[in-house]
Amino acid sequence: MQPKTFIPPHAVAGILNVWLPTWVDGMCEGCATKAKQVYDETRSECWEKLPSYFGLPEWKELKRMDFE
């Protein structure tokens, strides 16, 4: 089992934010495209890890438990 790490609530809640086009104001097109790509990938990774932030099992197990 991995050690528990404290993650501030505002950091966890941030993964719920959708990409806002204003975040790329002042960036060139290439940087804006890469920034959105990195944001989307990181958001997906964080969402996948979300249960672990609360000491819960992975999504697969949580979904299985929902049907029992």
PQR file with spaces between the fields and no chain letter, atoms N, CA, C, O and H, PARSE charges and radii, in Angstrom:
ATOM       1  N    MET     1       0.842   -1.177    0.000 -0.4000 1.5000
ATOM       2  CA   MET     1       0.000    0.000    0.000 -0.0000 2.0000
ATOM       3  C    MET     1       0.889    1.243    0.000  0.5500 1.7000
ATOM       4  O    MET     1       1.881    1.308    0.727 -0.5500 1.4000
ATOM       5  N    GLN     2       0.530    2.213   -0.810 -0.4000 1.5000
ATOM       6  CA   GLN     2       1.300    3.442   -0.894 -0.0000 2.0000
ATOM       7  C    GLN     2       0.985    4.348    0.294  0.5500 1.7000
ATOM       8  O    GLN     2      -0.137    4.338    0.801 -0.5500 1.4000
ATOM       9  H    GLN     2      -0.275    2.160   -1.401  0.4000 1.0000
ATOM      10  N    PRO     3       1.984    5.145    0.748 -0.5600 1.5000
ATOM      11  CA   PRO     3       1.717    6.074    1.839  0.2800 2.0000
ATOM      12  C    PRO     3       0.709    7.128    1.398  0.5500 1.7000
ATOM      13  O    PRO     3       0.693    7.538    0.237 -0.5500 1.4000
ATOM      14  N    LYS     4      -0.114    7.553    2.314 -0.4000 1.5000
ATOM      15  CA   LYS     4      -1.103    8.578    2.016 -0.0000 2.0000
ATOM      16  C    LYS     4      -0.418    9.936    1.970  0.5500 1.7000
ATOM      17  O    LYS     4       0.434   10.248    2.802 -0.5500 1.4000
ATOM      18  H    LYS     4      -0.101    7.220    3.257  0.4000 1.0000
ATOM      19  N    THR     5      -0.797   10.720    1.004 -0.4000 1.5000
ATOM      20  CA   THR     5      -0.252   12.054    0.841 -0.0000 2.0000
ATOM      21  C    THR     5      -1.390   13.048    0.965  0.5500 1.7000
ATOM      22  O    THR     5      -2.443   12.872    0.353 -0.5500 1.4000
ATOM      23  H    THR     5      -1.489   10.467    0.328  0.4000 1.0000
ATOM      24  N    PHE     6      -1.182   14.089    1.752 -0.4000 1.5000
ATOM      25  CA   PHE     6      -2.219   15.111    1.875 -0.0000 2.0000
ATOM      26  C    PHE     6      -2.238   15.969    0.621  0.5500 1.7000
ATOM      27  O    PHE     6      -1.211   16.509    0.210 -0.5500 1.4000
ATOM      28  H    PHE     6      -0.326   14.232    2.249  0.4000 1.0000
ATOM      29  N    ILE     7      -3.389   16.088    0.030 -0.4000 1.5000
ATOM      30  CA   ILE     7      -3.565   16.946   -1.132 -0.0000 2.0000
ATOM      31  C    ILE     7      -4.628   17.973   -0.763  0.5500 1.7000
ATOM      32  O    ILE     7      -5.750   17.604   -0.417 -0.5500 1.4000
ATOM      33  H    ILE     7      -4.224   15.650    0.364  0.4000 1.0000
ATOM      34  N    PRO     8      -4.289   19.255   -0.832 -0.5600 1.5000
ATOM      35  CA   PRO     8      -5.253   20.286   -0.452  0.2800 2.0000
ATOM      36  C    PRO     8      -6.543   20.166   -1.259  0.5500 1.7000
ATOM      37  O    PRO     8      -6.497   19.864   -2.451 -0.5500 1.4000
ATOM      38  N    PRO     9      -7.695   20.399   -0.624 -0.5600 1.5000
ATOM      39  CA   PRO     9      -8.983   20.262   -1.323  0.2800 2.0000
ATOM      40  C    PRO     9      -9.064   21.087   -2.604  0.5500 1.7000
ATOM      41  O    PRO     9      -9.633   20.627   -3.594 -0.5500 1.4000
ATOM      42  N    HIS    10      -8.506   22.294   -2.602 -0.4000 1.5000
ATOM      43  CA   HIS    10      -8.598   23.120   -3.811 -0.0000 2.0000
ATOM      44  C    HIS    10      -7.827   22.492   -4.972  0.5500 1.7000
ATOM      45  O    HIS    10      -8.188   22.691   -6.132 -0.5500 1.4000
ATOM      46  H    HIS    10      -8.043   22.667   -1.797  0.4000 1.0000
ATOM      47  N    ALA    11      -6.783   21.746   -4.675 -0.4000 1.5000
ATOM      48  CA   ALA    11      -6.015   21.084   -5.737 -0.0000 2.0000
ATOM      49  C    ALA    11      -6.821   19.934   -6.326  0.5500 1.7000
ATOM      50  O    ALA    11      -6.808   19.722   -7.538 -0.5500 1.4000
ATOM      51  H    ALA    11      -6.490   21.584   -3.733  0.4000 1.0000
ATOM      52  N    VAL    12      -7.516   19.197   -5.481 -0.4000 1.5000
ATOM      53  CA   VAL    12      -8.346   18.088   -5.955 -0.0000 2.0000
ATOM      54  C    VAL    12      -9.514   18.636   -6.763  0.5500 1.7000
ATOM      55  O    VAL    12      -9.828   18.105   -7.829 -0.5500 1.4000
ATOM      56  H    VAL    12      -7.527   19.369   -4.496  0.4000 1.0000
ATOM      57  N    ALA    13     -10.156   19.681   -6.278 -0.4000 1.5000
ATOM      58  CA   ALA    13     -11.302   20.261   -6.971 -0.0000 2.0000
ATOM      59  C    ALA    13     -10.911   20.825   -8.324  0.5500 1.7000
ATOM      60  O    ALA    13     -11.746   20.897   -9.226 -0.5500 1.4000
ATOM      61  H    ALA    13      -9.900   20.112   -5.413  0.4000 1.0000
ATOM      62  N    GLY    14      -9.660   21.225   -8.482 -0.4000 1.5000
ATOM      63  CA   GLY    14      -9.209   21.789   -9.745 -0.0000 2.0000
ATOM      64  C    GLY    14      -9.314   20.840  -10.920  0.5500 1.7000
ATOM      65  O    GLY    14      -9.395   21.284  -12.066 -0.5500 1.4000
ATOM      66  H    GLY    14      -8.982   21.166   -7.749  0.4000 1.0000
ATOM      67  N    ILE    15      -9.315   19.540  -10.660 -0.4000 1.5000
ATOM      68  CA   ILE    15      -9.407   18.595  -11.772 -0.0000 2.0000
ATOM      69  C    ILE    15     -10.804   18.575  -12.382  0.5500 1.7000
ATOM      70  O    ILE    15     -11.007   18.012  -13.458 -0.5500 1.4000
ATOM      71  H    ILE    15      -9.250   19.179   -9.730  0.4000 1.0000
ATOM      72  N    LEU    16     -11.752   19.180  -11.707 -0.4000 1.5000
ATOM      73  CA   LEU    16     -13.110   19.245  -12.243 -0.0000 2.0000
ATOM      74  C    LEU    16     -13.278   20.388  -13.235  0.5500 1.7000
ATOM      75  O    LEU    16     -14.247   20.420  -13.993 -0.5500 1.4000
ATOM      76  H    LEU    16     -11.587   19.637  -10.833  0.4000 1.0000
ATOM      77  N    ASN    17     -12.338   21.320  -13.230 -0.4000 1.5000
ATOM      78  CA   ASN    17     -12.428   22.464  -14.133 -0.0000 2.0000
ATOM      79  C    ASN    17     -12.276   22.029  -15.582  0.5500 1.7000
ATOM      80  O    ASN    17     -11.428   21.199  -15.909 -0.5500 1.4000
ATOM      81  H    ASN    17     -11.551   21.294  -12.614  0.4000 1.0000
ATOM      82  N    VAL    18     -13.101   22.596  -16.440 -0.4000 1.5000
ATOM      83  CA   VAL    18     -12.935   22.375  -17.872 -0.0000 2.0000
ATOM      84  C    VAL    18     -11.943   23.408  -18.395  0.5500 1.7000
ATOM      85  O    VAL    18     -11.730   24.446  -17.768 -0.5500 1.4000
ATOM      86  H    VAL    18     -13.790   23.270  -16.175  0.4000 1.0000
ATOM      87  N    TRP    19     -11.356   23.126  -19.516 -0.4000 1.5000
ATOM      88  CA   TRP    19     -10.387   24.027  -20.133 -0.0000 2.0000
ATOM      89  C    TRP    19     -11.076   25.340  -20.500  0.5500 1.7000
ATOM      90  O    TRP    19     -12.144   25.340  -21.113 -0.5500 1.4000
ATOM      91  H    TRP    19     -11.529   22.283  -20.025  0.4000 1.0000
ATOM      92  N    LEU    20     -10.464   26.445  -20.123 -0.4000 1.5000
ATOM      93  CA   LEU    20     -10.983   27.754  -20.481 -0.0000 2.0000
ATOM      94  C    LEU    20     -10.089   28.367  -21.557  0.5500 1.7000
ATOM      95  O    LEU    20      -8.879   28.484  -21.361 -0.5500 1.4000
ATOM      96  H    LEU    20      -9.597   26.444  -19.624  0.4000 1.0000
ATOM      97  N    PRO    21     -10.661   28.753  -22.672 -0.5600 1.5000
ATOM      98  CA   PRO    21      -9.863   29.327  -23.760  0.2800 2.0000
ATOM      99  C    PRO    21      -9.047   30.554  -23.336  0.5500 1.7000
ATOM     100  O    PRO    21      -8.011   30.840  -23.936 -0.5500 1.4000
ATOM     101  N    THR    22      -9.489   31.258  -22.340 -0.4000 1.5000
ATOM     102  CA   THR    22      -8.760   32.455  -21.889 -0.0000 2.0000
ATOM     103  C    THR    22      -7.413   32.107  -21.262  0.5500 1.7000
ATOM     104  O    THR    22      -6.567   32.988  -21.110 -0.5500 1.4000
ATOM     105  H    THR    22     -10.331   31.026  -21.852  0.4000 1.0000
ATOM     106  N    TRP    23      -7.196   30.856  -20.899 -0.4000 1.5000
ATOM     107  CA   TRP    23      -5.923   30.454  -20.296 -0.0000 2.0000
ATOM     108  C    TRP    23      -4.763   30.563  -21.282  0.5500 1.7000
ATOM     109  O    TRP    23      -3.602   30.591  -20.871 -0.5500 1.4000
ATOM     110  H    TRP    23      -7.883   30.140  -21.023  0.4000 1.0000
ATOM     111  N    VAL    24      -5.061   30.623  -22.553 -0.4000 1.5000
ATOM     112  CA   VAL    24      -3.993   30.691  -23.542 -0.0000 2.0000
ATOM     113  C    VAL    24      -3.786   32.107  -24.087  0.5500 1.7000
ATOM     114  O    VAL    24      -3.015   32.303  -25.027 -0.5500 1.4000
ATOM     115  H    VAL    24      -6.003   30.601  -22.886  0.4000 1.0000
ATOM     116  N    ASP    25      -4.461   33.075  -23.512 -0.4000 1.5000
ATOM     117  CA   ASP    25      -4.264   34.454  -23.956 -0.0000 2.0000
ATOM     118  C    ASP    25      -2.784   34.800  -23.891  0.5500 1.7000
ATOM     119  O    ASP    25      -2.136   34.607  -22.862 -0.5500 1.4000
ATOM     120  H    ASP    25      -5.087   32.915  -22.749  0.4000 1.0000
ATOM     121  N    GLY    26      -2.264   35.303  -24.973 -0.4000 1.5000
ATOM     122  CA   GLY    26      -0.864   35.695  -25.029 -0.0000 2.0000
ATOM     123  C    GLY    26       0.079   34.581  -25.463  0.5500 1.7000
ATOM     124  O    GLY    26       1.276   34.824  -25.621 -0.5500 1.4000
ATOM     125  H    GLY    26      -2.790   35.460  -25.809  0.4000 1.0000
ATOM     126  N    MET    27      -0.428   33.362  -25.660 -0.4000 1.5000
ATOM     127  CA   MET    27       0.421   32.256  -26.115 -0.0000 2.0000
ATOM     128  C    MET    27       0.351   32.144  -27.629  0.5500 1.7000
ATOM     129  O    MET    27      -0.655   32.493  -28.247 -0.5500 1.4000
ATOM     130  H    MET    27      -1.400   33.164  -25.532  0.4000 1.0000
ATOM     131  N    CYS    28       1.432   31.653  -28.216 -0.4000 1.5000
ATOM     132  CA   CYS    28       1.387   31.351  -29.642 -0.0000 2.0000
ATOM     133  C    CYS    28       0.507   30.113  -29.835  0.5500 1.7000
ATOM     134  O    CYS    28       0.192   29.406  -28.878 -0.5500 1.4000
ATOM     135  H    CYS    28       2.249   31.369  -27.714  0.4000 1.0000
ATOM     136  N    GLU    29       0.118   29.866  -31.083 -0.4000 1.5000
ATOM     137  CA   GLU    29      -0.784   28.750  -31.359 -0.0000 2.0000
ATOM     138  C    GLU    29      -0.194   27.402  -30.948  0.5500 1.7000
ATOM     139  O    GLU    29      -0.901   26.555  -30.402 -0.5500 1.4000
ATOM     140  H    GLU    29       0.374   30.440  -31.861  0.4000 1.0000
ATOM     141  N    GLY    30       1.095   27.202  -31.208 -0.4000 1.5000
ATOM     142  CA   GLY    30       1.740   25.940  -30.845 -0.0000 2.0000
ATOM     143  C    GLY    30       1.756   25.707  -29.342  0.5500 1.7000
ATOM     144  O    GLY    30       1.476   24.605  -28.869 -0.5500 1.4000
ATOM     145  H    GLY    30       1.669   27.890  -31.652  0.4000 1.0000
ATOM     146  N    CYS    31       2.088   26.758  -28.597 -0.4000 1.5000
ATOM     147  CA   CYS    31       2.122   26.643  -27.127 -0.0000 2.0000
ATOM     148  C    CYS    31       0.722   26.441  -26.563  0.5500 1.7000
ATOM     149  O    CYS    31       0.530   25.678  -25.616 -0.5500 1.4000
ATOM     150  H    CYS    31       2.315   27.652  -28.982  0.4000 1.0000
ATOM     151  N    ALA    32      -0.256   27.129  -27.151 -0.4000 1.5000
ATOM     152  CA   ALA    32      -1.643   26.993  -26.687 -0.0000 2.0000
ATOM     153  C    ALA    32      -2.139   25.571  -26.906  0.5500 1.7000
ATOM     154  O    ALA    32      -2.808   25.002  -26.043 -0.5500 1.4000
ATOM     155  H    ALA    32      -0.100   27.749  -27.920  0.4000 1.0000
ATOM     156  N    THR    33      -1.816   24.999  -28.053 -0.4000 1.5000
ATOM     157  CA   THR    33      -2.222   23.626  -28.358 -0.0000 2.0000
ATOM     158  C    THR    33      -1.577   22.647  -27.378  0.5500 1.7000
ATOM     159  O    THR    33      -2.241   21.751  -26.858 -0.5500 1.4000
ATOM     160  H    THR    33      -1.273   25.461  -28.754  0.4000 1.0000
ATOM     161  N    LYS    34      -0.289   22.823  -27.135 -0.4000 1.5000
ATOM     162  CA   LYS    34       0.431   21.935  -26.215 -0.0000 2.0000
ATOM     163  C    LYS    34      -0.089   22.093  -24.787  0.5500 1.7000
ATOM     164  O    LYS    34      -0.238   21.107  -24.065 -0.5500 1.4000
ATOM     165  H    LYS    34       0.251   23.550  -27.558  0.4000 1.0000
ATOM     166  N    ALA    35      -0.364   23.335  -24.381 -0.4000 1.5000
ATOM     167  CA   ALA    35      -0.872   23.580  -23.030 -0.0000 2.0000
ATOM     168  C    ALA    35      -2.195   22.856  -22.803  0.5500 1.7000
ATOM     169  O    ALA    35      -2.395   22.236  -21.759 -0.5500 1.4000
ATOM     170  H    ALA    35      -0.243   24.136  -24.968  0.4000 1.0000
ATOM     171  N    LYS    36      -3.092   22.932  -23.774 -0.4000 1.5000
ATOM     172  CA   LYS    36      -4.378   22.250  -23.634 -0.0000 2.0000
ATOM     173  C    LYS    36      -4.185   20.743  -23.607  0.5500 1.7000
ATOM     174  O    LYS    36      -4.841   20.048  -22.831 -0.5500 1.4000
ATOM     175  H    LYS    36      -2.930   23.436  -24.622  0.4000 1.0000
ATOM     176  N    GLN    37      -3.297   20.232  -24.438 -0.4000 1.5000
ATOM     177  CA   GLN    37      -3.018   18.795  -24.466 -0.0000 2.0000
ATOM     178  C    GLN    37      -2.511   18.322  -23.101  0.5500 1.7000
ATOM     179  O    GLN    37      -3.001   17.332  -22.558 -0.5500 1.4000
ATOM     180  H    GLN    37      -2.763   20.796  -25.069  0.4000 1.0000
ATOM     181  N    VAL    38      -1.534   19.034  -22.557 -0.4000 1.5000
ATOM     182  CA   VAL    38      -0.970   18.660  -21.254 -0.0000 2.0000
ATOM     183  C    VAL    38      -2.039   18.765  -20.167  0.5500 1.7000
ATOM     184  O    VAL    38      -2.125   17.896  -19.299 -0.5500 1.4000
ATOM     185  H    VAL    38      -1.136   19.839  -22.998  0.4000 1.0000
ATOM     186  N    TYR    39      -2.847   19.811  -20.207 -0.4000 1.5000
ATOM     187  CA   TYR    39      -3.917   19.981  -19.221 -0.0000 2.0000
ATOM     188  C    TYR    39      -4.893   18.804  -19.288  0.5500 1.7000
ATOM     189  O    TYR    39      -5.234   18.210  -18.265 -0.5500 1.4000
ATOM     190  H    TYR    39      -2.778   20.516  -20.913  0.4000 1.0000
ATOM     191  N    ASP    40      -5.338   18.474  -20.500 -0.4000 1.5000
ATOM     192  CA   ASP    40      -6.303   17.379  -20.657 -0.0000 2.0000
ATOM     193  C    ASP    40      -5.737   16.050  -20.191  0.5500 1.7000
ATOM     194  O    ASP    40      -6.430   15.276  -19.531 -0.5500 1.4000
ATOM     195  H    ASP    40      -5.061   18.956  -21.331  0.4000 1.0000
ATOM     196  N    GLU    41      -4.474   15.776  -20.531 -0.4000 1.5000
ATOM     197  CA   GLU    41      -3.844   14.530  -20.103 -0.0000 2.0000
ATOM     198  C    GLU    41      -3.698   14.473  -18.585  0.5500 1.7000
ATOM     199  O    GLU    41      -3.981   13.447  -17.966 -0.5500 1.4000
ATOM     200  H    GLU    41      -3.910   16.405  -21.067  0.4000 1.0000
ATOM     201  N    THR    42      -3.261   15.568  -17.996 -0.4000 1.5000
ATOM     202  CA   THR    42      -3.075   15.611  -16.543 -0.0000 2.0000
ATOM     203  C    THR    42      -4.408   15.512  -15.823  0.5500 1.7000
ATOM     204  O    THR    42      -4.516   14.838  -14.798 -0.5500 1.4000
ATOM     205  H    THR    42      -3.032   16.402  -18.499  0.4000 1.0000
ATOM     206  N    ARG    43      -5.424   16.180  -16.355 -0.4000 1.5000
ATOM     207  CA   ARG    43      -6.763   16.119  -15.763 -0.0000 2.0000
ATOM     208  C    ARG    43      -7.276   14.678  -15.774  0.5500 1.7000
ATOM     209  O    ARG    43      -7.860   14.210  -14.797 -0.5500 1.4000
ATOM     210  H    ARG    43      -5.337   16.727  -17.187  0.4000 1.0000
ATOM     211  N    SER    44      -7.051   13.987  -16.885 -0.4000 1.5000
ATOM     212  CA   SER    44      -7.475   12.593  -17.001 -0.0000 2.0000
ATOM     213  C    SER    44      -6.742   11.706  -15.991  0.5500 1.7000
ATOM     214  O    SER    44      -7.352   10.853  -15.346 -0.5500 1.4000
ATOM     215  H    SER    44      -6.576   14.367  -17.679  0.4000 1.0000
ATOM     216  N    GLU    45      -5.441   11.914  -15.862 -0.4000 1.5000
ATOM     217  CA   GLU    45      -4.651   11.136  -14.902 -0.0000 2.0000
ATOM     218  C    GLU    45      -5.119   11.390  -13.474  0.5500 1.7000
ATOM     219  O    GLU    45      -5.256   10.456  -12.684 -0.5500 1.4000
ATOM     220  H    GLU    45      -4.946   12.607  -16.386  0.4000 1.0000
ATOM     221  N    CYS    46      -5.363   12.654  -13.146 -0.4000 1.5000
ATOM     222  CA   CYS    46      -5.823   13.004  -11.796 -0.0000 2.0000
ATOM     223  C    CYS    46      -7.193   12.408  -11.513  0.5500 1.7000
ATOM     224  O    CYS    46      -7.449   11.922  -10.411 -0.5500 1.4000
ATOM     225  H    CYS    46      -5.252   13.413  -13.787  0.4000 1.0000
ATOM     226  N    TRP    47      -8.073   12.444  -12.508 -0.4000 1.5000
ATOM     227  CA   TRP    47      -9.407   11.879  -12.335 -0.0000 2.0000
ATOM     228  C    TRP    47      -9.304   10.378  -12.051  0.5500 1.7000
ATOM     229  O    TRP    47     -10.029    9.843  -11.213 -0.5500 1.4000
ATOM     230  H    TRP    47      -7.865   12.838  -13.403  0.4000 1.0000
ATOM     231  N    GLU    48      -8.403    9.718  -12.755 -0.4000 1.5000
ATOM     232  CA   GLU    48      -8.208    8.276  -12.561 -0.0000 2.0000
ATOM     233  C    GLU    48      -7.715    7.989  -11.143  0.5500 1.7000
ATOM     234  O    GLU    48      -8.064    6.960  -10.564 -0.5500 1.4000
ATOM     235  H    GLU    48      -7.814   10.153  -13.437  0.4000 1.0000
ATOM     236  N    LYS    49      -6.911    8.883  -10.583 -0.4000 1.5000
ATOM     237  CA   LYS    49      -6.348    8.695   -9.242 -0.0000 2.0000
ATOM     238  C    LYS    49      -7.248    9.246   -8.132  0.5500 1.7000
ATOM     239  O    LYS    49      -6.948    9.057   -6.953 -0.5500 1.4000
ATOM     240  H    LYS    49      -6.628    9.719  -11.053  0.4000 1.0000
ATOM     241  N    LEU    50      -8.325    9.909   -8.480 -0.4000 1.5000
ATOM     242  CA   LEU    50      -9.172   10.589   -7.496 -0.0000 2.0000
ATOM     243  C    LEU    50      -9.549    9.723   -6.294  0.5500 1.7000
ATOM     244  O    LEU    50      -9.412   10.191   -5.163 -0.5500 1.4000
ATOM     245  H    LEU    50      -8.569   10.062   -9.438  0.4000 1.0000
ATOM     246  N    PRO    51     -10.011    8.502   -6.476 -0.5600 1.5000
ATOM     247  CA   PRO    51     -10.372    7.700   -5.307  0.2800 2.0000
ATOM     248  C    PRO    51      -9.220    7.527   -4.308  0.5500 1.7000
ATOM     249  O    PRO    51      -9.441    7.506   -3.098 -0.5500 1.4000
ATOM     250  N    SER    52      -8.003    7.405   -4.818 -0.4000 1.5000
ATOM     251  CA   SER    52      -6.856    7.195   -3.927 -0.0000 2.0000
ATOM     252  C    SER    52      -6.601    8.402   -3.030  0.5500 1.7000
ATOM     253  O    SER    52      -6.035    8.254   -1.947 -0.5500 1.4000
ATOM     254  H    SER    52      -7.823    7.422   -5.802  0.4000 1.0000
ATOM     255  N    TYR    53      -7.006    9.588   -3.461 -0.4000 1.5000
ATOM     256  CA   TYR    53      -6.830   10.792   -2.635 -0.0000 2.0000
ATOM     257  C    TYR    53      -7.648   10.701   -1.346  0.5500 1.7000
ATOM     258  O    TYR    53      -7.361   11.388   -0.365 -0.5500 1.4000
ATOM     259  H    TYR    53      -7.466    9.708   -4.341  0.4000 1.0000
ATOM     260  N    PHE    54      -8.660    9.852   -1.363 -0.4000 1.5000
ATOM     261  CA   PHE    54      -9.546    9.689   -0.215 -0.0000 2.0000
ATOM     262  C    PHE    54      -9.423    8.316    0.426  0.5500 1.7000
ATOM     263  O    PHE    54     -10.265    7.917    1.231 -0.5500 1.4000
ATOM     264  H    PHE    54      -8.893    9.294   -2.160  0.4000 1.0000
ATOM     265  N    GLY    55      -8.351    7.585    0.058 -0.4000 1.5000
ATOM     266  CA   GLY    55      -8.112    6.275    0.642 -0.0000 2.0000
ATOM     267  C    GLY    55      -9.057    5.203    0.137  0.5500 1.7000
ATOM     268  O    GLY    55      -9.264    4.195    0.813 -0.5500 1.4000
ATOM     269  H    GLY    55      -7.667    7.909   -0.596  0.4000 1.0000
ATOM     270  N    LEU    56      -9.634    5.402   -1.039 -0.4000 1.5000
ATOM     271  CA   LEU    56     -10.577    4.452   -1.613 -0.0000 2.0000
ATOM     272  C    LEU    56      -9.885    3.589   -2.660  0.5500 1.7000
ATOM     273  O    LEU    56      -8.809    3.941   -3.143 -0.5500 1.4000
ATOM     274  H    LEU    56      -9.466    6.221   -1.588  0.4000 1.0000
ATOM     275  N    PRO    57     -10.495    2.460   -3.012 -0.5600 1.5000
ATOM     276  CA   PRO    57      -9.921    1.616   -4.060  0.2800 2.0000
ATOM     277  C    PRO    57     -10.080    2.281   -5.435  0.5500 1.7000
ATOM     278  O    PRO    57     -10.724    3.323   -5.558 -0.5500 1.4000
ATOM     279  N    GLU    58      -9.498    1.676   -6.446 -0.4000 1.5000
ATOM     280  CA   GLU    58      -9.564    2.212   -7.805 -0.0000 2.0000
ATOM     281  C    GLU    58     -11.003    2.231   -8.314  0.5500 1.7000
ATOM     282  O    GLU    58     -11.873    1.553   -7.767 -0.5500 1.4000
ATOM     283  H    GLU    58      -8.975    0.829   -6.347  0.4000 1.0000
ATOM     284  N    TRP    59     -11.245    3.022   -9.376 -0.4000 1.5000
ATOM     285  CA   TRP    59     -12.579    3.164   -9.955 -0.0000 2.0000
ATOM     286  C    TRP    59     -13.204    1.815  -10.290  0.5500 1.7000
ATOM     287  O    TRP    59     -14.390    1.601  -10.041 -0.5500 1.4000
ATOM     288  H    TRP    59     -10.539    3.573   -9.820  0.4000 1.0000
ATOM     289  N    LYS    60     -12.421    0.915  -10.848 -0.4000 1.5000
ATOM     290  CA   LYS    60     -12.949   -0.396  -11.246 -0.0000 2.0000
ATOM     291  C    LYS    60     -13.607   -1.088  -10.058  0.5500 1.7000
ATOM     292  O    LYS    60     -14.708   -1.627  -10.171 -0.5500 1.4000
ATOM     293  H    LYS    60     -11.457    1.089  -11.050  0.4000 1.0000
ATOM     294  N    GLU    61     -12.922   -1.068   -8.924 -0.4000 1.5000
ATOM     295  CA   GLU    61     -13.458   -1.699   -7.720 -0.0000 2.0000
ATOM     296  C    GLU    61     -14.668   -0.934   -7.196  0.5500 1.7000
ATOM     297  O    GLU    61     -15.650   -1.540   -6.766 -0.5500 1.4000
ATOM     298  H    GLU    61     -12.028   -0.630   -8.833  0.4000 1.0000
ATOM     299  N    LEU    62     -14.603    0.386   -7.231 -0.4000 1.5000
ATOM     300  CA   LEU    62     -15.745    1.188   -6.773 -0.0000 2.0000
ATOM     301  C    LEU    62     -16.987    0.931   -7.625  0.5500 1.7000
ATOM     302  O    LEU    62     -18.098    0.837   -7.103 -0.5500 1.4000
ATOM     303  H    LEU    62     -13.806    0.879   -7.580  0.4000 1.0000
ATOM     304  N    LYS    63     -16.790    0.819   -8.942 -0.4000 1.5000
ATOM     305  CA   LYS    63     -17.925    0.529   -9.821 -0.0000 2.0000
ATOM     306  C    LYS    63     -18.488   -0.855   -9.547  0.5500 1.7000
ATOM     307  O    LYS    63     -19.702   -1.057   -9.580 -0.5500 1.4000
ATOM     308  H    LYS    63     -15.888    0.896   -9.366  0.4000 1.0000
ATOM     309  N    ARG    64     -17.608   -1.802   -9.279 -0.4000 1.5000
ATOM     310  CA   ARG    64     -18.076   -3.160   -8.972 -0.0000 2.0000
ATOM     311  C    ARG    64     -18.884   -3.142   -7.687  0.5500 1.7000
ATOM     312  O    ARG    64     -19.919   -3.803   -7.597 -0.5500 1.4000
ATOM     313  H    ARG    64     -16.622   -1.638   -9.252  0.4000 1.0000
ATOM     314  N    MET    65     -18.431   -2.403   -6.702 -0.4000 1.5000
ATOM     315  CA   MET    65     -19.129   -2.310   -5.418 -0.0000 2.0000
ATOM     316  C    MET    65     -20.503   -1.682   -5.582  0.5500 1.7000
ATOM     317  O    MET    65     -21.425   -2.000   -4.831 -0.5500 1.4000
ATOM     318  H    MET    65     -17.590   -1.867   -6.775  0.4000 1.0000
ATOM     319  N    ASP    66     -20.644   -0.802   -6.549 -0.4000 1.5000
ATOM     320  CA   ASP    66     -21.912   -0.106   -6.776 -0.0000 2.0000
ATOM     321  C    ASP    66     -23.003   -1.060   -7.223  0.5500 1.7000
ATOM     322  O    ASP    66     -24.187   -0.803   -7.007 -0.5500 1.4000
ATOM     323  H    ASP    66     -19.895   -0.544   -7.159  0.4000 1.0000
ATOM     324  N    PHE    67     -22.605   -2.166   -7.848 -0.4000 1.5000
ATOM     325  CA   PHE    67     -23.594   -3.122   -8.365 -0.0000 2.0000
ATOM     326  C    PHE    67     -23.909   -4.243   -7.388  0.5500 1.7000
ATOM     327  O    PHE    67     -24.764   -5.083   -7.667 -0.5500 1.4000
ATOM     328  H    PHE    67     -21.643   -2.375   -8.024  0.4000 1.0000
ATOM     329  N    GLU    68     -23.234   -4.266   -6.257 -0.4000 1.5000
ATOM     330  CA   GLU    68     -23.480   -5.349   -5.290 -0.0000 2.0000
ATOM     331  C    GLU    68     -24.602   -4.997   -4.349  0.5500 1.7000
ATOM     332  O    GLU    68     -24.944   -5.790   -3.472 -0.5500 1.4000
ATOM     333  H    GLU    68     -22.540   -3.583   -6.031  0.4000 1.0000
